[in-house]
Amino acid sequence: MLKQRCHFLIFSLLILFVLGCKEEKPEETRPNVLFIAVDDLRTELGAYGNNYIQSPNMDALAASGSLFNHHYVQVPTCGASRHALLTGMRPSKPIHLSNSAIEKEISGQPESKVPETFIHRFRQAGYHTVGIGKISHSADGYVYGYEEPVSEKRELPHSWDELVFNPGKWKTGWNAFFAYADGENRQSLKKQVKPYEAGEVDDDGYPDGLTANLAITKLRELKDNKKPFFMGVGFFKPHLPFNAPKKYWDLYDETTLPVSPNPNIPENINLKSLHESGEFNQYALGEERASLQASVSDAYAKKLRHAYFASVSYIDTQIGRLWQELKALDMEKNTIIVIWGDHGWHLGDQRVWGKHTLFENALKSALIIKSPYLEHQTQKVESVVEAVDIYPTLLDLCGLDNDYPLDGESLVDLMSSKKQQTTEAAYSYFKNGISLRTEKYRLTKYFRGEIPTVELYDHTSDPLETKNIVDDNPEIVEKLMPLWEEGNTGLYAKNE
């Protein structure tokens, strides 16, 4: 009798264990993933309430999927932001804040059971993975300098089954990244260029049109592939230079475009929290130089914003082409589409033209996830979310498990219902500082000698972050600091 009871107990425990385990979806039922990374895309889309921008394709995807109204990146610079996205981990050492983070931390490393990126995890699970354009930091996924020949060393050595790119007449990925319509680039012209161009060319006259063509070709090849696929497509614009075919400039009346609603330096901050727009000022033939001492003229600000908006519209068309091809191939019903901006960009906000700050303009970026599953459609997500959340979200959507730590949390519940997160917080890191974003506040603490070292902004009354109110609200800082500490990964421990 005792022996029978023991057998029954063991059998019951096995049943509970099996039921408690999350089984991966079988390969043939897994959805495809089309992951689209757009460089420097802040929330400058019609879907985010900007009625002056022409972005009909991304707006339509947002209307039929999940639009994240409060998505924040970990680091406001390209390579470091993508390192956090791809690994699902917040920065924990100085190299993680650098554009060379992926090269130094991932490239050249041996393959292990712990995937180097979520793309590697998809490949481990039997997905066919294709990379086109800028998904990691390099323009084409290979490690080499701006003016060097293309190497054969991949930034992500174990993530891609196929890594392809068409640099066209520009010949290398980095030349294409800084391309002008005549085949020259910022490097070849020794930076004696304008920060914008309205090219008398069609969509293929700039590299992003070629990238869309290549992605369409690959989608057609993958239609009859028995494996599910993960395709990453990285578009360059609206990264500087703001170059786009003239027809996209013609969508706008420059005289009616708005200038920044917050063009002044915030009250009660140290200028160390901002910067002198060095990346922008590299374009030596610009009509005016940006500085913290004075704003550029309204006329030039409108010209630059016009250029940025035209670049966004150009990319919107390329994204629309990919979406239409999925429909034409009857693949849309089993493909998850993600549109992700790798960080925001100051368009004259706080007198800055560029990223590289811990302010809302640099940290908030576009995130749209269109799932083919009915329960994930037509949701506007108001919760504060982070780029590191995308890794576990994609695994969750595709029925893949993981047995290793991630800093991010799956967003699927937010996509499936009106449920909001219990604790809403996003953490960002740069300029010797850590910034916490909650539903109502942004609290930033800098590890530096210049004061003030703490900044507090109330997004209920001051969404443009025009005044640091830390001196008048010590009780709010005291309440938020324990939550801020949860994001302190020890990155700046040596500087305390």
C-alpha positions as CSV (number, residue, x, y, z in Angstrom):
1,M,0.0,0.0,0.0
2,L,2.8,2.4,0.9
3,K,4.6,1.6,-2.3
4,Q,1.4,2.4,-4.3
5,R,1.0,5.7,-2.6
6,C,4.6,6.6,-3.3
7,H,4.1,5.7,-7.0
8,F,1.0,7.8,-7.1
9,L,2.8,10.7,-5.4
10,I,5.6,10.6,-7.9
11,F,3.2,10.4,-10.8
12,S,1.2,13.4,-9.5
13,L,4.4,15.4,-9.1
14,L,5.4,14.6,-12.7
15,I,2.0,15.7,-14.0
16,L,2.2,19.0,-12.0
17,F,5.8,19.6,-13.3
18,V,4.7,19.0,-17.0
19,L,1.7,21.2,-16.6
20,G,3.7,23.9,-15.0
21,C,6.3,24.0,-17.7
22,K,5.7,26.4,-20.6
23,E,6.1,24.3,-23.8
24,E,7.5,26.0,-26.8
25,K,5.3,26.2,-29.8
26,P,6.1,23.6,-32.5
27,E,8.2,25.1,-35.3
28,E,5.5,24.8,-38.0
29,T,3.0,27.0,-36.0
30,R,5.4,29.8,-35.0
31,P,4.9,33.2,-36.5
32,N,7.5,34.9,-38.6
33,V,9.0,38.2,-37.4
34,L,9.8,41.3,-39.4
35,F,11.8,43.6,-37.2
36,I,12.4,47.1,-38.6
37,A,14.9,49.3,-36.9
38,V,14.7,53.0,-37.8
39,D,17.7,55.2,-36.9
40,D,17.0,58.3,-34.8
41,L,13.2,57.9,-35.1
42,R,11.6,59.8,-32.2
43,T,7.8,59.8,-31.8
44,E,7.4,62.0,-34.8
45,L,4.5,60.2,-36.4
46,G,0.9,60.9,-37.0
47,A,0.0,57.9,-34.8
48,Y,1.6,59.9,-31.9
49,G,-0.6,62.9,-32.5
50,N,1.6,64.9,-34.8
51,N,-0.8,66.2,-37.5
52,Y,2.0,67.9,-39.5
53,I,3.9,64.7,-40.3
54,Q,3.2,62.5,-43.3
55,S,3.5,58.9,-42.1
56,P,0.5,57.0,-43.3
57,N,2.0,53.5,-43.4
58,M,3.4,53.5,-39.9
59,D,0.2,55.1,-38.7
60,A,-1.9,52.3,-40.3
61,L,0.3,49.7,-38.7
62,A,-0.1,51.4,-35.3
63,A,-3.9,51.5,-35.8
64,S,-4.0,47.8,-36.4
65,G,-1.5,46.8,-33.8
66,S,0.0,48.0,-30.5
67,L,1.3,51.6,-30.3
68,F,3.5,52.2,-27.2
69,N,3.0,55.8,-26.2
70,H,5.8,55.8,-23.6
71,H,8.7,53.7,-24.8
72,Y,12.2,54.7,-23.7
73,V,15.6,53.4,-24.7
74,Q,18.4,52.5,-22.3
75,V,21.1,54.7,-23.9
76,P,20.7,57.7,-26.2
77,T,23.3,56.7,-28.8
78,C,23.0,54.2,-31.6
79,G,25.4,51.3,-30.8
80,A,24.8,51.2,-27.0
81,S,21.0,51.4,-27.4
82,R,21.1,48.5,-29.8
83,H,23.3,46.5,-27.5
84,A,20.7,46.9,-24.7
85,L,17.9,46.0,-27.1
86,L,19.6,42.9,-28.5
87,T,20.8,41.5,-25.2
88,G,17.7,42.5,-23.1
89,M,20.1,43.9,-20.5
90,R,20.7,47.4,-19.1
91,P,24.2,48.8,-19.2
92,S,26.4,47.6,-16.3
93,K,29.8,48.8,-17.4
94,P,31.2,51.8,-19.3
95,I,31.7,50.0,-22.6
96,H,27.9,49.5,-22.7
97,L,27.5,53.2,-23.2
98,S,29.7,53.2,-26.3
99,N,28.9,52.8,-30.0
100,S,31.5,50.0,-29.9
101,A,29.6,48.0,-27.3
102,I,28.5,45.3,-29.7
103,E,31.9,45.0,-31.3
104,K,33.7,44.8,-28.0
105,E,31.3,42.6,-26.1
106,I,29.8,40.3,-28.8
107,S,31.9,40.2,-31.9
108,G,34.6,37.5,-31.9
109,Q,33.1,35.6,-28.9
110,P,32.6,31.9,-29.2
111,E,29.1,30.5,-29.4
112,S,27.5,29.3,-26.2
113,K,24.2,28.1,-25.0
114,V,23.3,31.6,-23.7
115,P,22.4,33.4,-27.0
116,E,24.4,36.5,-27.9
117,T,21.1,38.3,-28.9
118,F,17.4,37.5,-29.2
119,I,18.1,37.0,-32.9
120,H,20.5,34.2,-31.9
121,R,17.8,32.7,-29.7
122,F,15.4,32.6,-32.7
123,R,18.1,30.9,-34.7
124,Q,18.7,28.3,-32.0
125,A,14.9,27.6,-32.0
126,G,15.0,26.8,-35.8
127,Y,14.2,30.2,-37.3
128,H,15.9,31.2,-40.5
129,T,17.4,34.6,-39.7
130,V,18.2,37.3,-42.3
131,G,19.8,40.7,-41.5
132,I,19.6,43.6,-43.9
133,G,21.1,47.0,-43.1
134,K,21.7,48.5,-39.7
135,I,20.4,46.2,-36.9
136,S,23.5,46.2,-34.7
137,H,25.6,49.3,-34.8
138,S,27.5,48.9,-38.1
139,A,25.6,50.0,-41.2
140,D,25.9,46.5,-42.7
141,G,26.6,44.3,-39.7
142,Y,30.4,44.1,-40.3
143,V,33.2,45.5,-38.1
144,Y,35.3,48.2,-39.8
145,G,35.9,51.9,-39.6
146,Y,34.1,54.7,-41.5
147,E,36.9,55.0,-44.1
148,E,38.1,51.4,-44.1
149,P,37.4,48.6,-46.6
150,V,34.6,46.3,-45.6
151,S,35.8,43.4,-43.3
152,E,34.5,39.9,-43.0
153,K,34.1,40.1,-39.3
154,R,30.5,40.2,-38.2
155,E,29.3,42.2,-35.2
156,L,26.9,39.4,-34.4
157,P,28.8,36.2,-35.3
158,H,26.1,33.7,-34.3
159,S,22.8,35.5,-35.0
160,W,22.4,35.5,-38.7
161,D,21.9,32.7,-41.3
162,E,22.2,35.4,-43.9
163,L,23.7,38.9,-43.6
164,V,23.2,40.9,-46.8
165,F,23.3,44.5,-47.9
166,N,23.3,46.5,-51.1
167,P,25.5,49.6,-50.8
168,G,24.9,50.6,-54.4
169,K,27.1,53.2,-55.9
170,W,28.5,54.1,-52.5
171,K,30.3,50.7,-52.4
172,T,30.5,50.2,-48.5
173,G,27.9,50.2,-45.8
174,W,29.4,53.2,-44.0
175,N,29.6,55.2,-47.2
176,A,26.0,54.4,-47.8
177,F,25.1,55.4,-44.3
178,F,26.3,59.0,-44.9
179,A,25.3,59.0,-48.6
180,Y,24.5,61.9,-50.9
181,A,22.5,61.4,-54.1
182,D,25.6,61.9,-56.4
183,G,27.4,58.9,-55.0
184,E,29.5,60.9,-52.6
185,N,29.3,60.7,-48.8
186,R,30.3,62.6,-45.7
187,Q,33.7,61.0,-45.5
188,S,34.7,61.4,-49.2
189,L,33.7,65.1,-49.0
190,K,35.7,65.6,-45.8
191,K,32.5,66.8,-44.0
192,Q,32.2,69.8,-46.4
193,V,28.5,69.1,-46.8
194,K,25.2,70.3,-45.7
195,P,23.2,68.4,-43.0
196,Y,20.4,67.9,-45.5
197,E,19.6,67.3,-49.2
198,A,16.6,67.1,-51.4
199,G,17.8,64.8,-54.1
200,E,16.3,64.9,-57.6
201,V,16.2,61.1,-57.5
202,D,13.6,58.3,-57.0
203,D,13.5,56.1,-53.9
204,D,16.5,54.0,-55.2
205,G,18.6,57.1,-55.4
206,Y,19.4,56.8,-51.7
207,P,20.5,53.5,-49.9
208,D,17.2,53.0,-47.9
209,G,15.3,52.4,-51.2
210,L,17.9,49.7,-52.1
211,T,17.4,48.2,-48.6
212,A,13.7,47.9,-49.2
213,N,14.2,46.3,-52.6
214,L,16.5,43.7,-51.1
215,A,14.1,43.0,-48.2
216,I,11.3,42.5,-50.7
217,T,13.4,40.1,-52.7
218,K,14.3,38.1,-49.6
219,L,10.6,37.9,-48.5
220,R,9.8,36.3,-51.8
221,E,12.5,33.8,-51.4
222,L,11.3,33.0,-47.9
223,K,7.7,32.4,-48.8
224,D,8.3,28.7,-49.6
225,N,10.8,28.2,-46.8
226,K,9.6,25.5,-44.4
227,K,11.2,27.2,-41.5
228,P,9.7,30.3,-39.9
229,F,11.9,33.4,-40.4
230,F,13.2,36.3,-38.5
231,M,14.1,39.2,-40.8
232,G,15.8,42.3,-39.4
233,V,15.7,45.4,-41.7
234,G,17.6,48.5,-40.6
235,F,16.8,51.8,-42.3
236,F,19.3,54.7,-42.0
237,K,17.0,57.7,-42.2
238,P,16.1,60.0,-40.5
239,H,19.7,59.8,-39.1
240,L,21.9,62.7,-40.3
241,P,22.4,63.8,-43.0
242,F,18.6,64.4,-43.5
243,N,18.7,63.4,-47.1
244,A,15.6,62.3,-49.0
245,P,14.2,62.4,-52.5
246,K,12.7,65.8,-53.3
247,K,9.2,64.3,-53.6
248,Y,9.1,63.7,-49.9
249,W,10.2,67.3,-49.2
250,D,7.3,68.4,-51.5
251,L,4.8,66.8,-49.1
252,Y,5.4,69.8,-46.7
253,D,5.0,73.6,-46.7
254,E,8.0,74.7,-44.8
255,T,6.6,78.0,-43.8
256,T,3.8,76.3,-41.9
257,L,5.9,73.8,-40.0
258,P,6.2,74.3,-36.2
259,V,9.5,75.0,-34.5
260,S,10.3,73.4,-31.2
261,P,7.8,74.1,-28.4
262,N,10.7,74.0,-25.9
263,P,13.7,75.8,-27.5
264,N,15.2,77.1,-24.3
265,I,17.6,75.7,-21.7
266,P,15.6,74.3,-18.8
267,E,15.7,76.3,-15.6
268,N,17.9,75.2,-12.7
269,I,20.2,72.8,-14.6
270,N,23.9,72.7,-15.3
271,L,24.9,72.9,-19.0
272,K,26.8,69.7,-18.5
273,S,23.4,68.0,-18.8
274,L,23.2,69.1,-22.4
275,H,25.8,69.4,-25.3
276,E,26.9,71.7,-28.1
277,S,25.4,69.6,-30.9
278,G,28.8,68.4,-32.0
279,E,27.5,65.6,-34.3
280,F,25.2,68.1,-36.1
281,N,27.9,70.7,-36.4
282,Q,30.2,68.2,-38.2
283,Y,28.3,69.1,-41.4
284,A,30.5,72.1,-42.2
285,L,28.4,73.7,-44.9
286,G,25.3,74.1,-42.7
287,E,23.9,77.7,-42.8
288,E,24.1,78.1,-39.1
289,R,26.0,76.4,-36.2
290,A,24.0,75.2,-33.2
291,S,25.1,76.1,-29.7
292,L,23.8,76.4,-26.2
293,Q,24.5,80.1,-26.3
294,A,21.7,81.0,-28.7
295,S,19.1,79.1,-30.7
296,V,19.4,78.9,-34.5
297,S,17.0,81.2,-36.4
298,D,13.4,80.1,-36.8
299,A,13.8,79.9,-40.5
300,Y,16.8,77.5,-40.3
301,A,15.0,75.5,-37.6
302,K,12.1,75.0,-40.0
303,K,14.5,74.0,-42.8
304,L,16.1,71.4,-40.6
305,R,12.8,70.1,-39.3
306,H,11.5,70.0,-42.8
307,A,14.5,67.8,-43.8
308,Y,13.9,65.5,-40.8
309,F,10.2,65.1,-41.6
310,A,10.9,64.4,-45.3
311,S,13.4,61.7,-44.2
312,V,10.7,60.1,-42.0
313,S,8.2,60.2,-44.9
314,Y,10.7,58.5,-47.1
315,I,11.2,55.7,-44.6
316,D,7.5,55.4,-44.1
317,T,7.1,54.6,-47.8
318,Q,9.8,51.9,-47.6
319,I,8.0,50.3,-44.6
320,G,4.7,50.5,-46.5
321,R,6.3,48.6,-49.4
322,L,7.4,45.8,-47.1
323,W,4.0,45.6,-45.5
324,Q,2.3,45.5,-48.9
325,E,4.7,42.7,-50.1
326,L,3.8,40.6,-47.0
327,K,0.1,41.0,-48.0
328,A,0.8,40.2,-51.6
329,L,2.6,37.0,-50.5
330,D,-0.2,36.1,-48.1
331,M,2.4,36.1,-45.3
332,E,0.9,39.0,-43.2
333,K,-1.5,36.7,-41.3
334,N,1.5,34.8,-39.8
335,T,4.1,37.6,-39.4
336,I,4.7,39.9,-36.4
337,I,5.9,43.3,-37.5
338,V,7.9,45.5,-35.2
339,I,8.9,49.1,-35.8
340,W,11.5,50.4,-33.4
341,G,13.3,53.7,-33.2
342,D,16.7,53.3,-31.6
343,H,16.4,56.6,-29.6
344,G,14.9,60.0,-29.9
345,W,16.5,63.3,-31.2
346,H,16.4,66.9,-30.1
347,L,15.1,69.0,-33.0
348,G,16.2,72.2,-31.5
349,D,14.6,71.3,-28.2
350,Q,16.5,72.8,-25.2
351,R,18.8,74.3,-27.9
352,V,20.1,70.9,-28.9
353,W,20.3,69.3,-32.3
354,G,21.1,65.6,-31.7
355,K,20.7,62.8,-29.2
356,H,23.1,62.2,-26.3
357,T,21.2,63.6,-23.4
358,L,19.1,62.2,-20.6
359,F,16.1,64.3,-21.5
360,E,12.7,63.1,-22.8
361,N,13.5,64.2,-26.4
362,A,16.5,61.9,-26.7
363,L,15.2,58.9,-24.7
364,K,11.6,58.5,-26.0
365,S,11.3,56.7,-29.3
366,A,8.8,55.0,-31.5
367,L,7.6,51.5,-30.8
368,I,4.9,49.7,-32.8
369,I,4.2,45.9,-32.6
370,K,1.6,44.5,-35.0
371,S,0.8,40.9,-34.1
372,P,-1.4,38.7,-36.4
373,Y,-3.3,37.5,-33.3
374,L,-6.6,39.2,-32.8
375,E,-6.1,39.8,-29.1
376,H,-3.1,42.0,-29.8
377,Q,-4.8,44.4,-32.2
378,T,-5.8,48.0,-31.9
379,Q,-4.3,48.8,-28.5
380,K,-2.7,52.0,-27.4
381,V,-0.4,51.2,-24.5
382,E,0.1,54.0,-22.0
383,S,2.4,52.1,-19.6
384,V,6.0,53.2,-19.4
385,V,8.1,50.5,-21.1
386,E,11.8,50.1,-22.1
387,A,13.7,48.8,-25.1
388,V,15.0,45.8,-23.0
389,D,11.3,44.7,-22.8
390,I,11.3,43.9,-26.5
391,Y,13.5,40.7,-26.2
392,P,11.2,38.8,-23.8
393,T,8.1,40.1,-25.7
394,L,9.2,38.6,-29.0
395,L,10.1,35.3,-27.3
396,D,6.7,35.3,-25.6
397,L,4.8,36.1,-28.8
398,C,6.6,33.3,-30.7
399,G,6.2,30.7,-27.9
400,L,10.0,30.5,-27.1
401,D,11.3,30.1,-23.6
402,N,14.5,31.3,-22.0
403,D,16.4,30.0,-19.0
404,Y,18.8,32.9,-18.5
405,P,18.3,36.3,-16.8
406,L,17.0,39.4,-18.7
407,D,16.3,42.9,-17.4
408,G,13.3,43.3,-19.6
409,E,9.7,42.1,-19.0
410,S,7.3,40.8,-21.7
411,L,4.8,43.3,-22.9
412,V,2.3,40.8,-24.2
413,D,-0.2,41.3,-21.3
414,L,-0.2,45.0,-22.1
415,M,-0.9,44.2,-25.8
416,S,-3.7,41.8,-24.9
417,S,-5.8,43.9,-22.6
418,K,-6.2,47.2,-20.8
419,K,-4.0,45.8,-18.0
420,Q,-1.1,48.2,-17.1
421,Q,2.1,47.3,-15.4
422,T,2.2,47.3,-11.6
423,T,5.4,49.3,-11.4
424,E,6.0,51.6,-14.3
425,A,9.6,52.6,-14.7
426,A,12.2,53.0,-17.4
427,Y,15.9,53.5,-16.8
428,S,18.4,55.3,-19.1
429,Y,22.1,55.9,-18.8
430,F,24.5,58.5,-20.2
431,K,26.7,61.5,-19.4
432,N,27.6,60.0,-16.0
433,G,24.0,59.9,-15.1
434,I,21.0,57.5,-14.5
435,S,17.5,58.7,-15.4
436,L,14.3,57.1,-14.1
437,R,11.1,57.7,-15.9
438,T,7.8,57.0,-14.2
439,E,4.3,57.7,-15.3
440,K,4.5,61.2,-13.8
441,Y,8.1,62.1,-13.2
442,R,11.6,62.0,-14.6
443,L,14.3,61.8,-11.9
444,T,17.9,62.0,-13.1
445,K,21.0,61.8,-10.9
446,Y,24.5,62.6,-12.3
447,F,27.8,61.4,-10.8
448,R,29.7,64.6,-11.4
449,G,31.1,67.6,-9.7
450,E,29.0,70.2,-11.4
451,I,25.7,71.1,-9.6
452,P,22.9,70.5,-9.5
453,T,23.5,66.8,-9.7
454,V,19.8,65.8,-9.4
455,E,17.1,66.9,-11.8
456,L,13.3,66.3,-11.3
457,Y,10.6,67.0,-13.9
458,D,6.9,66.7,-13.4
459,H,5.4,65.4,-16.6
460,T,1.9,66.2,-15.5
461,S,2.5,69.9,-15.4
462,D,5.7,70.2,-17.4
463,P,5.8,67.6,-20.2
464,L,8.4,69.6,-22.1
465,E,10.9,69.4,-19.2
466,T,11.4,73.2,-19.0
467,K,12.2,73.4,-15.2
468,N,14.1,71.3,-12.8
469,I,11.9,71.3,-9.6
470,V,14.2,69.3,-7.4
471,D,14.8,72.1,-4.9
472,D,11.2,72.6,-4.1
473,N,10.2,68.9,-3.9
474,P,12.6,66.9,-1.6
475,E,9.8,64.6,-0.5
476,I,9.2,63.5,-4.1
477,V,12.9,62.7,-4.6
478,E,13.0,60.8,-1.3
479,K,10.0,58.7,-2.5
480,L,11.4,58.0,-5.9
481,M,15.0,57.3,-4.9
482,P,14.4,53.7,-3.9
483,L,12.9,53.0,-7.3
484,W,15.8,54.9,-9.0
485,E,18.2,52.7,-7.0
486,E,16.7,49.6,-8.6
487,G,18.1,50.8,-11.9
488,N,21.6,51.5,-10.5
489,T,23.5,48.7,-12.0
490,G,26.8,49.8,-10.5
491,L,27.8,51.4,-13.8
492,Y,29.0,54.5,-12.0
493,A,30.1,53.0,-8.7
494,K,33.7,54.1,-9.2
495,N,32.6,57.7,-9.7
496,E,30.5,58.0,-6.6
